Amino acid sequence: MIRFQNHQRLSLPVVLILLCLVLVGCAVVEASVEEHEAAWETSAHATDNSQYFEDEISERCAKCHTTPGYIEFHGANGGTIGEVTQPVPTDQSVQCDACHSEFTRDKTEAVMPSGQELTNLGKNANCFECHQGRASIV
């Protein structure tokens, strides 16, 4: 047993589990910027030449297909949360800032097309915001 100053005791298995969680967390954080960029470059998020968007991406589509649209939807630039007010040029693909900006990084909920709000999603909330069926009734 390990005894702390306030006399709480932790058994060896609990200490080992905590140590493993810390080490795994550190390993995830240690992934290099280059590794993240390489993974992004091969994803659909990096595509800025979709056949479906000619000159601009409409307000309706910009939320999920562009970084400016996604962060505006979450209140960036003094915008109204839940709205994208203008189209975005087609060269504005989904970049790191879409999910890792000050407006989105602490997001833990998502709203489904039906209006149903999903809470306590943790880091998956940004994914849920766009990666859901457009006709979802959840």
C-alpha positions, -999 to +999 in steps of 0.1 A: +000+000+000+010+035-007+002+061+020-002+098+011-001+127+035-038+127+041-035+090+050-054+077+019-042+044+008-040+031-027-034-005-035-007-016-059-032-025-087-048+010-086-013+026-087-004+005-117-036+013-135-030+050-129+006+047-141-005+029-173-031+056-180-005+083-177+020+065-199-006+058-226-017+095-225+019+106-228+024+083-258-006+098-276+006+133-269+040+124-282+028+118-317+046+143-338+030+172-357+044+156-389+025+124-381-007+142-376-002+163-408+005+132-428-027+115-415-047+146-423-033+149-458-046+115-468-080+121-453-111+135-470-107+166-447-078+178-468-098+177-501-105+212-514-114+203-550-146+183-546-167+179-577-197+190-556-184+225-549-176+248-579-168+284-569-180+284-533-194+262-505-229+273-495-237+284-460-257+251-456-226+230-464-198+252-451-204+241-415-190+206-422-169+211-453-148+241-443-129+254-412-143+289-415-178+276-416-173+252-387-158+277-363-184+304-374-211+278-365-196+277-330-196+315-325-163+326-340-160+362-351-189+372-329-213+351-350-245+335-337-239+300-325-257+275-347-254+297-379-231+301-409-240+334-426-220+334-458-206+310-483-169+300-481-144+297-510-138+262-522-101+263-513-110+263-475-109+226-466-112+213-431-080+223-413-067+216-377-083+247-364-118+234-372-117+211-342-088+225-323-097+262-321-107+281-290-143+278-301-144+240-305-116+223-285-136+220-253-169+209-271-186+179-254-220+179-271-235+177-305-270+184-319-285+159-343-306+170-373-337+161-353-327+187-327-318+160-301-288+171-282-262+145-273-241+154-243-210+141-225-194+130-258-159+142-248-134+147-277-158+129-301-183+158-300-166+176-329-168+144-350-205+139-342-213+174-352-207+165-389-204+128-391-240+119-387-268+111-412-284+142-426-318+126-420-310+112-386-340+111-363-320+105-332 
